[in-house]
Amino acid sequence: MAQKLKNYVNGKWTEGQGDGKPLYNAVTGETIALATADGLSFEEILHYGRTVGGPALRKMTFQERGRMLKALALFLIERKKKYYELSYATGATKVDSWIDIEGGIGNLFAYASLRKQFPNQSYYVDGDTAPLSRGGTFVGHHIMVPKEGVAIHINAYNFPIWGMLEKIAVNLLAGVPAVVKPATITSFLTQLMVEDIVASNILPDGALQLVCGSANGILDHVISQDVVTFTGSASTGRMLKGHARILDESVPFNMEADSLNAAVLGEDATPGTEEFDLFIKEVRKEMTVKCGQKCTAIRRIIVPENLVEDVQIALGKALAKTTIGDPQNENVRMGALAGKEQLKEVQEKLAQLKTASEVVYGDSAQLELIEADATRGAFMAPVLLRNDRPFEQMASHEIEAFGPVSTIMPYKSLDEAIQLTKLGKGSLVCSLTTYNDKLAREFTIGAASHHGRILILNRDCAKESTGHGSPMPLLVHGGPGRAGGGEEMGGKRGVLHYLQRTAIQGSPTTLSEITQVYQYGGKQTESEPHVFRKHFEELNVGDTVTTAKHTVTEADIANFANVSGDNFYAHVDATSLEGTIFEGRVAHGYFVLSKAAGLFVEAKKGPVLLNYGIDECRFTKPVYPGMTIGVRLTVKEKVDQEKRSEDDIAKGIVRFLVDVYDETGETVALATILTMVKKLKDE
């Protein structure tokens, strides 16, 4: 007797009531488990996340949350073998499982590293200061704080691990807890990983909850601080997005829906070229990996009309090499669909597509399997269709068979190719295979409005390209129209989705305290000793060193020109200044900055380990011989760093504002320097 999957809610593992829905092995048809969430209180689950998980995460800084994700990724990668073993039951081959398992864990690593783009605070300071008054005493800025709700993730069945990890990596870094609702049919694999996540004790209580059975009714309890994400069919997504509670509470709803993604072959990519071969290989891969059960899989193959026959023949030969059967057999290249329900749905959609297109490859009646039984498993051969009238026979642009099914269609010109891609009414991804960069530019600009991502594939990037169907953690994943209109991942963009942006106004001094980033014009505290004599922990935002002054001479300018080799006419030839903005020979901007460093640097060995960069350097006023400059060096921001090893030096990053001013007190140059500063404590 198969056992019930437990749900992890309210800090404990709980069985749902009733018999539960049977979950089957996609290869053998055997019952694996039963899933039910009947009897669970979704109101209590969401409340637990908001009141237990949320406060714990919000107390942590971005750096701490990032390190938490890294620790979790390392913990899970050590246990990956067990996930692979169970993943076979979803019909996935080892390659399919690699995308799901290690691709998902890779998202944790990617977002762990992303912490370096955030401050060592629980909130984020967004953008630049906005000057709001003539005298500079009233300014504005934006801060972003974690929403005080729960991220509710309603995921698809095709990637039971990646679908969870690619989403929670983002909300956890942002400081928002999650309730994960995987598709029931493959939730047994999600649950296996969550068991390990809970056992690791790496996440705080309430940061992650799991509902394996039906979650009908969960949206009845969302509030304005929650965020809902959905991955699945466009029709289901539209229904959920229109839920009365979502609308009444203005709940952010991010939708990533299956779409009719297109792969376009450039006119230059003729048989015999590397690009033609790459195109055939890519299309075959996207039709067969995960049995075509990918929201990014290629559904429409758009090729020049004079190459249709060539593509059809080449694809047919490539698909014929696809061995199908038990995914545990190392000779098998395509396993099973996730279940008999999915197989039936794909066959129904395929029947609709056949009314407008001709089948040119694939006959399920002659399905040959390796170590598998077609009557028990959810197996299907790849099917290639051909639609010779794609502007008239519209089914190819409206019906998606979520399996190893794709349709070839011709185009006469690049404009036609672009229009065909747009007939899908919005997709997650489109790819163009070409070695003509001008053609690539024209296509991209013309097609971008209807696609969330565009891959340009050619010989230069093929070896390292992740392919048409692989969304990347630091790029947005989503698309307009049919694709749902949402964006997932996207690096920092994705994290900001879970934060509330708030405009703040006040004096530069007040906003410096609120943001913990020095605002120009704010109060400065003269540092004693020199800031370069202080360790990381001893420095405070606003600590300032006011330097001695230096009067610039013509000799300074000449010497710097000789040393640097910068003999730009404005610095060395006073006779060439007519018609320029300069009144005479002007000092090099980099001389001003270099001299500023000479004025503010404390030469003796101290806690400052090195200077490794300059940000936002601006030269705001010409400096002529006879002018006197001084520097105000101010601690602008501090970012903590963890030790990379036991032998590493405990340190942090300090960003200093360099304000160079002249004898009138007017700023002539502004820059931000980045320094690495040693800590007092070796921890």
C-alpha positions in Angstrom: 0.0 0.0 0.0 1.5 3.3 -1.1 2.0 5.8 1.7 0.7 9.4 1.9 3.1 12.2 1.2 3.3 14.5 4.2 2.9 18.3 3.9 5.4 20.5 5.8 3.3 23.3 7.3 3.2 25.2 10.5 6.6 23.9 11.5 5.8 20.2 11.3 5.1 17.3 8.9 1.4 16.7 8.5 -0.7 14.2 6.6 -3.8 15.4 4.8 -7.1 13.8 5.4 -8.8 11.3 3.2 -7.4 8.6 0.9 -5.4 11.0 -1.3 -4.7 11.1 -5.0 -2.5 8.3 -6.3 0.8 9.3 -7.9 2.3 7.0 -10.5 5.7 6.0 -11.8 5.7 7.4 -15.3 7.7 4.5 -16.6 6.1 1.5 -15.0 2.7 2.8 -14.1 3.1 1.6 -10.4 1.6 3.7 -7.6 4.4 5.6 -5.8 2.5 7.6 -3.2 -0.7 9.2 -2.3 -1.1 13.0 -2.0 -3.7 15.1 -0.2 -3.9 18.4 1.6 -7.5 18.0 2.7 -8.0 19.2 6.2 -5.2 21.7 6.2 -6.0 25.3 7.1 -4.4 27.5 4.4 -5.3 30.5 6.5 -3.1 29.1 9.4 -0.3 28.2 7.0 -0.1 31.6 5.5 -0.3 33.2 8.9 2.5 31.0 10.2 4.7 32.1 7.3 4.0 35.8 7.9 4.4 35.7 11.7 7.2 33.2 12.1 9.2 32.9 8.9 8.9 36.6 7.8 10.3 38.2 11.0 13.2 35.8 11.2 14.2 36.4 7.6 13.8 40.2 7.9 16.2 40.3 10.9 18.9 38.9 8.6 20.9 41.1 6.2 21.3 40.4 2.5 24.8 39.0 3.3 23.5 36.6 5.9 20.6 35.4 3.6 23.1 34.9 0.8 25.4 32.8 3.0 22.3 30.9 4.0 21.5 30.0 0.4 25.1 29.0 -0.2 25.1 26.7 2.8 21.8 25.1 1.6 23.2 24.6 -1.9 26.3 22.9 -0.6 24.1 20.7 1.7 21.8 19.6 -1.2 24.5 19.0 -3.8 26.0 16.4 -1.4 22.7 14.5 -1.5 22.0 14.8 -5.2 22.3 11.0 -5.8 19.0 10.2 -4.0 17.2 12.9 -6.1 18.4 11.3 -9.3 17.2 7.9 -8.2 13.7 9.1 -7.6 13.6 11.4 -10.6 13.6 8.4 -12.9 10.1 7.8 -11.8 9.0 11.1 -13.3 10.1 9.7 -16.7 13.3 11.8 -16.8 16.6 10.6 -18.1 19.8 11.4 -16.4 20.3 14.5 -18.6 16.7 15.6 -17.9 17.3 15.1 -14.2 20.5 17.1 -14.3 18.6 20.1 -15.6 16.1 19.8 -12.8 18.3 18.8 -9.9 21.7 20.4 -10.4 20.2 23.3 -12.4 17.9 24.0 -9.5 20.7 23.9 -7.0 22.7 26.1 -9.3 20.1 28.8 -8.8 20.8 28.7 -5.1 24.5 29.2 -5.8 23.8 32.0 -8.3 21.6 33.9 -5.8 24.0 33.3 -3.0 26.7 35.1 -5.0 24.2 37.9 -5.9 24.4 39.0 -2.3 27.6 40.9 -3.2 25.4 43.4 -5.1 23.4 44.2 -2.0 24.4 46.0 1.3 25.0 44.4 4.6 21.6 45.6 5.7 18.1 44.0 5.8 16.9 46.5 3.2 18.2 47.9 -0.1 18.9 51.5 -1.1 17.7 52.0 -4.7 19.2 54.4 -7.2 20.7 57.8 -6.6 19.9 60.7 -4.4 17.3 63.1 -5.9 18.0 66.8 -5.2 14.7 68.4 -4.3 15.8 71.9 -3.3 18.1 74.7 -4.5 20.2 74.8 -1.3 20.6 71.1 -1.0 19.0 70.8 2.4 16.0 68.8 1.2 16.7 65.6 -0.8 15.0 62.4 -1.7 15.9 58.8 -2.2 14.3 55.3 -2.4 14.6 52.4 -0.1 13.3 48.9 -0.6 12.2 46.7 2.3 11.0 43.1 2.3 7.3 42.6 2.0 5.7 41.3 5.2 3.8 38.6 3.5 4.4 35.2 2.0 5.6 34.1 -1.5 3.1 31.5 -2.7 4.6 29.5 -5.5 2.2 27.4 -7.6 4.5 25.3 -9.7 4.3 23.1 -12.8 4.9 19.3 -12.9 7.8 19.3 -15.4 10.5 20.5 -13.1 9.6 19.5 -9.5 13.0 20.6 -8.1 14.1 23.4 -10.4 10.7 24.9 -10.3 10.9 25.2 -6.5 14.5 26.3 -6.1 14.6 28.9 -8.9 11.8 30.7 -7.1 12.7 30.3 -3.4 16.3 31.4 -4.0 14.9 34.8 -5.0 12.3 35.3 -2.3 14.7 34.0 0.5 17.4 36.4 -0.5 14.8 39.2 -0.5 13.8 38.2 3.1 10.3 36.8 2.3 9.2 33.3 3.3 7.6 30.8 0.9 4.8 28.3 0.6 5.5 26.0 -2.2 2.7 24.2 -4.0 4.3 21.8 -6.5 2.1 20.1 -9.1 0.7 17.1 -7.4 1.7 14.6 -10.0 5.4 14.9 -9.4 5.3 16.3 -5.9 6.9 13.2 -4.5 10.3 14.4 -5.8 9.8 17.9 -4.4 8.9 16.5 -1.0 12.1 14.3 -0.9 14.2 17.4 -1.3 12.2 19.4 1.2 12.7 16.6 3.8 16.5 17.3 3.5 16.0 21.1 3.6 14.0 20.8 6.8 16.5 18.3 8.3 19.4 20.7 7.5 18.1 23.4 9.9 19.7 25.9 7.6 16.5 27.9 7.0 14.8 29.6 9.9 11.4 28.2 11.0 8.6 29.3 8.7 10.9 30.2 5.9 9.7 27.3 3.7 6.4 25.4 3.8 5.3 22.6 1.4 1.8 21.6 0.3 1.8 18.4 -1.8 -1.9 17.9 -2.4 -4.5 20.2 -3.9 -4.3 23.8 -2.6 -7.7 24.9 -3.9 -8.8 27.8 -1.7 -5.3 29.0 -0.7 -5.8 32.2 -2.7 -8.9 33.0 -0.6 -6.5 34.0 2.2 -3.9 36.1 0.5 -3.3 39.7 1.6 -1.7 42.7 0.0 1.8 41.9 1.4 1.8 38.5 -0.2 3.2 37.6 -3.7 1.8 34.8 -5.8 3.8 33.2 -8.6 2.3 30.7 -11.1 3.9 28.4 -13.6 1.7 26.3 -15.9 -0.9 26.7 -18.6 -2.0 30.1 -19.8 -5.7 29.2 -19.2 -5.1 28.2 -15.6 -2.9 31.2 -15.0 -5.6 33.6 -16.3 -8.1 32.0 -14.0 -5.9 32.4 -10.9 -4.8 35.9 -11.8 -8.5 37.0 -12.0 -9.2 35.6 -8.5 -11.3 38.1 -6.5 -8.9 38.2 -3.6 -5.9 38.8 -5.9 -7.8 41.8 -7.3 -9.3 43.1 -4.1 -5.9 43.1 -2.2 -3.8 44.1 -5.2 -1.6 41.1 -4.7 1.4 41.0 -7.1 0.9 38.0 -9.4 3.8 36.8 -11.5 2.7 34.4 -14.2 5.1 32.3 -16.3 2.9 30.4 -18.8 3.6 27.8 -21.4 4.0 29.4 -24.8 4.4 28.6 -28.5 8.2 29.3 -28.6 9.8 29.6 -32.0 13.2 28.7 -33.5 14.1 30.6 -36.7 16.7 29.5 -39.2 18.5 32.4 -40.8 18.6 32.6 -44.6 22.4 32.4 -44.5 22.3 29.1 -42.6 22.1 26.7 -45.6 22.9 23.0 -45.6 26.7 22.5 -45.2 27.1 25.5 -42.9 27.9 25.1 -39.2 24.7 27.1 -38.4 22.4 24.7 -40.2 23.8 21.7 -38.3 23.5 23.7 -35.0 19.9 24.5 -35.8 19.0 20.8 -36.4 20.8 19.7 -33.2 19.1 22.4 -31.1 15.6 21.7 -32.4 16.0 18.0 -31.9 17.3 18.6 -28.4 14.4 20.8 -27.5 11.9 18.3 -28.8 13.3 15.4 -26.9 14.8 16.7 -23.6 12.2 16.1 -20.9 10.0 14.6 -23.7 9.4 18.2 -24.8 7.7 19.0 -21.5 9.4 22.3 -21.1 7.7 25.7 -21.0 10.6 26.9 -23.2 10.5 24.0 -25.7 10.5 24.7 -29.5 6.9 24.4 -30.8 7.3 26.3 -34.1 10.2 25.7 -36.5 10.4 28.7 -38.9 12.7 28.3 -41.9 13.3 29.9 -45.3 10.8 28.4 -47.8 13.6 27.1 -50.0 15.1 25.1 -47.0 11.9 23.4 -45.7 12.7 20.1 -47.4 16.3 20.2 -46.2 15.2 20.9 -42.6 12.5 18.3 -42.7 14.8 15.5 -43.9 17.6 16.5 -41.5 15.3 16.7 -38.5 13.7 13.4 -39.5 17.2 11.7 -39.5 18.1 13.3 -36.2 14.9 12.3 -34.5 15.2 8.7 -35.8 18.3 8.4 -33.6 16.3 9.1 -30.5 16.1 5.9 -28.4 13.0 5.8 -26.1 12.4 3.7 -23.0 13.3 3.2 -19.4 15.4 6.3 -18.5 17.6 4.3 -16.2 19.0 2.5 -19.3 22.1 4.3 -20.4 21.2 3.8 -24.0 17.9 5.6 -23.7 17.8 9.3 -24.8 14.2 10.0 -24.2 12.1 8.7 -21.3 8.4 9.0 -20.6 6.0 11.9 -20.2 5.2 12.7 -16.5 2.1 10.5 -16.6 -0.8 9.0 -18.5 -2.9 12.1 -18.0 -0.2 14.2 -19.7 0.1 11.7 -22.5 -3.7 11.8 -23.2 -3.6 15.6 -23.2 -0.7 15.7 -25.6 -2.5 13.3 -28.0 -5.7 15.3 -27.9 -3.7 18.5 -28.8 -1.8 16.7 -31.5 -5.1 15.6 -33.0 -6.1 19.3 -33.2 -2.8 20.2 -34.8 -3.2 17.5 -37.4 -6.3 19.3 -38.8 -4.1 22.1 -40.0 -0.7 20.4 -40.5 0.7 17.3 -42.1 2.7 14.7 -40.0 6.0 14.3 -41.6 7.8 12.3 -38.9 6.6 10.2 -36.0 4.2 7.2 -35.7 3.3 6.3 -32.2 1.7 3.1 -33.5 5.2 1.8 -34.2 6.7 2.9 -30.9 9.8 0.9 -30.1 10.9 1.0 -26.5 14.0 -0.2 -24.6 13.2 -2.1 -21.4 9.7 -0.6 -21.1 6.1 -1.4 -21.8 4.0 1.1 -23.7 0.8 -0.1 -22.1 2.1 0.8 -18.6 4.3 3.8 -19.1 3.5 7.3 -20.5 5.7 6.9 -23.7 5.4 8.8 -26.9 7.5 9.1 -30.0 8.6 12.6 -31.3 6.2 14.0 -33.8 7.2 16.5 -36.5 4.4 18.4 -38.4 4.5 20.7 -41.4 2.3 23.7 -42.0 2.9 25.1 -45.5 0.3 27.9 -45.0 1.2 29.4 -41.6 -0.6 32.7 -42.2 -3.8 30.8 -43.0 -3.7 27.7 -40.9 -3.6 29.3 -37.5 -3.7 26.2 -35.2 0.1 26.1 -35.1 0.1 29.5 -33.4 -2.8 28.7 -31.0 -2.6 25.1 -29.9 0.3 23.7 -27.8 0.9 20.0 -27.4 3.1 19.9 -24.3 5.3 17.1 -25.4 7.7 16.1 -28.1 5.7 17.8 -30.9 6.8 20.6 -33.2 5.7 22.2 -36.5 7.9 23.3 -39.5 6.6 26.3 -41.4 8.1 28.4 -44.2 8.9 32.1 -44.5 9.7 34.2 -47.6 11.5 37.2 -46.0 12.9 38.2 -42.6 9.8 40.4 -42.0 7.6 37.3 -42.6 9.7 35.3 -40.1 9.3 38.1 -37.5 5.5 38.2 -38.1 5.2 34.4 -37.7 7.0 34.5 -34.4 4.5 37.2 -33.2 1.5 35.1 -34.2 2.1 33.1 -31.0 0.9 36.2 -29.2 3.9 36.3 -26.8 6.4 33.7 -25.8 9.0 33.0 -23.2 11.8 32.5 -25.7 12.6 32.7 -29.4 15.9 31.8 -31.1 17.5 32.7 -34.3 20.4 30.7 -35.8 22.5 32.8 -38.1 26.1 33.9 -38.7 24.9 37.3 -40.1 25.1 39.8 -37.3 23.2 42.5 -39.2 20.4 40.1 -39.8 20.5 39.2 -36.1 20.2 42.8 -35.1 17.2 43.4 -37.4 15.5 40.3 -36.2 16.0 41.1 -32.5 14.8 44.6 -32.7 11.8 43.6 -34.7 10.8 40.6 -32.6 11.8 41.6 -29.1 8.4 43.1 -28.2 6.8 39.7 -28.3 9.4 37.6 -26.5 10.9 37.4 -23.0 14.3 36.1 -24.2 16.0 35.9 -27.6 18.9 33.6 -28.2 21.2 34.2 -31.2 23.0 30.9 -31.9 26.0 30.6 -34.2 29.4 28.9 -34.3 31.1 31.6 -32.1 29.0 30.8 -29.0 27.7 27.3 -29.7 30.3 25.5 -27.5 29.3 27.5 -24.4 25.7 28.4 -25.2 23.2 27.0 -22.7 20.7 26.7 -25.5 17.2 27.8 -26.5 15.4 26.1 -23.6 17.6 27.1 -20.7 16.6 30.2 -18.7 19.5 31.6 -16.6 19.4 32.8 -13.0 20.7 36.3 -13.7 18.4 36.9 -16.8 14.7 37.4 -16.7 12.5 34.3 -17.3 9.0 35.2 -18.6 7.4 36.8 -21.5 4.5 39.0 -22.7 1.0 38.1 -23.8 0.3 34.3 -23.8 3.5 33.8 -21.8 1.9 35.5 -18.8 3.4 39.0 -18.8 5.7 38.1 -15.8 9.4 37.9 -15.0 11.1 35.4 -12.8 14.7 35.3 -11.7 16.5 38.1 -13.5 19.2 38.5 -10.9 18.7 41.7 -8.8 15.5 42.4 -10.8 13.9 39.3 -9.4 14.8 40.1 -5.8 13.3 43.6 -6.1 10.0 41.9 -7.0 9.7 40.9 -3.3 10.6 44.3 -1.9 8.4 47.4 -1.4 10.0 50.5 -2.9 9.3 53.6 -0.8 10.4 57.2 -1.5 11.9 58.9 1.5 12.5 62.7 1.8 14.4 64.8 4.3 17.7 66.4 5.0 20.9 64.8 3.7 21.9 64.1 7.3 18.7 62.3 8.2 18.6 60.3 5.0 22.3 59.3 5.6 21.2 57.8 8.9 18.2 56.0 7.5 19.9 54.5 4.5 23.3 54.0 6.1 24.7 55.5 2.8 26.2 59.0 3.1 24.1 61.5 1.2 26.1 64.4 -0.3 25.6 67.5 1.8 25.0 65.6 5.0 26.7 66.1 8.3 30.3 65.0 8.4 32.1 64.0 11.6 35.8 64.8 11.6 37.6 61.5 12.2 40.3 61.2 14.8 42.4 59.2 14.1 42.5 59.3 10.3 39.9 57.0 8.7 42.8 54.9 7.2 43.9 54.2 10.8 40.6 52.7 11.8 39.5 49.0 11.4 36.3 48.1 9.6 34.2 47.9 12.8 35.4 51.3 14.0 34.3 53.2 11.0 30.9 54.9 10.8 29.0 56.4 7.8 29.8 60.1 7.8 33.3 59.8 9.3 35.4 62.4 7.4 39.0 63.5 6.9 39.5 67.1 5.7 43.0 67.2 4.1 45.6 69.8 3.7 45.4 71.9 0.5 47.5 72.1 -2.7 47.8 75.0 -5.1 48.0 73.7 -8.7 50.8 75.0 -10.9 51.7 74.9 -14.6 54.6 72.6 -13.6 52.1 70.1 -12.1 50.2 70.0 -15.4 53.4 69.6 -17.5 54.8 66.9 -15.2 51.6 64.9 -15.3 51.4 65.1 -19.0 55.0 63.8 -19.2 54.3 61.0 -16.7 50.9 59.9 -18.1 51.5 60.6 -21.8 48.2 62.5 -21.9 49.1 65.4 -24.1 45.5 66.5 -24.9 45.7 70.0 -26.3 43.6 71.6 -23.5 46.4 70.6 -21.0 49.5 71.5 -23.0 48.7 74.0 -25.7 47.2 77.3 -24.6 47.2 78.5 -28.2 44.6 75.9 -29.2 41.8 76.9 -26.8 39.9 79.3 -29.0 36.3 78.2 -29.4 36.5 75.9 -26.3 35.0 76.2 -22.9 38.4 76.6 -21.3 40.0 79.9 -20.2 43.5 78.6 -20.3 45.5 75.5 -19.8 43.5 73.2 -17.6 44.7 70.5 -15.2 44.1 66.9 -16.1 41.0 65.5 -14.3 43.1 62.5 -13.4 45.8 64.7 -12.0 43.2 66.3 -9.8 42.1 62.8 -8.7 45.7 61.6 -8.2 46.6 64.7 -6.2 43.5 64.1 -4.1 44.7 60.6 -3.3 48.1 62.1 -2.4 46.3 64.4 0.0 43.9 62.0 1.7 46.0 58.8 1.8 47.6 57.9 5.2 50.9 56.4 4.1 51.8 54.3 7.0 50.7 50.6 7.2 47.3 50.3 8.8 44.0 48.5 8.5 43.5 49.5 4.9 44.6 46.5 2.8 44.1 47.9 -0.7 42.2 50.2 -3.0 40.5 48.2 -5.7 38.3 50.5 -7.7 36.7 53.8 -8.4 32.9 54.3 -9.0 31.0 57.3 -10.2 34.0 59.6 -11.0 33.0 63.0 -12.2 35.0 66.2 -13.0 32.6 69.0 -12.3 34.7 72.2 -12.7 37.9 73.1 -14.6 41.0 73.5 -12.4 43.5 76.1 -13.7 47.0 76.9 -12.5 46.8 79.0 -9.3 43.7 77.4 -8.0 43.9 75.6 -4.6 42.2 72.3 -4.0 41.5 70.3 -0.9 39.7 67.0 -0.2 36.9 65.8 2.1 37.2 62.0 2.4 34.0 60.6 3.9 32.9 57.0 4.7 30.0 56.5 2.3 29.0 52.9 2.9 30.2 49.7 4.5 29.7 46.2 3.2 30.7 43.2 5.3 32.6 40.2 3.8 32.9 36.7 5.1 36.2 34.8 5.2 36.7 32.5 2.3 38.9 30.2 4.3 40.4 29.8 7.7 43.6 31.5 6.5 41.7 34.4 4.9 41.9 37.9 6.5 38.8 39.1 8.2 37.8 42.2 6.3 35.0 44.3 4.8 34.6 46.7 1.9 34.4 50.5 2.6 33.2 52.9 0.0 34.7 56.4 0.5 33.3 59.6 -1.1 36.1 61.7 -2.4 35.0 65.4 -2.6 37.6 67.6 -4.2 36.9 71.3 -3.8 38.6 74.6 -4.7 39.4 77.8 -2.7 35.8 79.0 -3.1 34.4 75.8 -1.5 32.9 74.6 -4.8 33.3 71.0 -5.8 35.6 70.3 -8.8 35.6 66.5 -8.7 33.6 63.7 -7.1 34.4 60.0 -6.9 33.7 57.0 -4.9 36.7 54.7 -4.1 36.4 51.2 -2.9 38.8 49.9 -0.2 39.3 46.7 1.5 39.7 47.2 5.3 40.8 44.8 7.9 38.6 43.9 10.9 39.6 44.1 14.5 38.3 40.6 15.2 39.5 37.7 13.2 36.1 36.1 12.6 
